[in-house]
Amino acid sequence: MKKFFITVLAITISACSTKLFNENWTKEQAPEYFKARFETTQGNFDIEAKREWSPQAVDRLYQLIRSEFYTDMAIFRVVPNFVAQFGINNDSILNSSWANYKISDEPVIKKNIKGSISFARGGVQSRTTQI
């Protein structure tokens, strides 16, 4: 299975200039709605994020995009007709830093249907950076 790489280009938000972890990033609140483009070696895809569906997850997505966390990252797991997963940075210290700020579980408002994104979970209160 080939890995392909993504580069994130945020359309409606600007990115920070460094990948060093800053705890203040975890306090940023996303706009009520934003779009972002993920550029990959296999083609681009755009996402739309709405805070009303999952406020904490959308805030985290916004924080990770703004901090350039997803830039130059491999999509490491692909299961045809099911999932393409990414969100592990090559920098283990950066991964550990973000992992210390887990996203609380939230009520499910929208189902994970084809074309949707969500944070990966490994149990209760386990969402961090993987989509």
Disulfide bonds with the S-S distance in Angstrom:
none
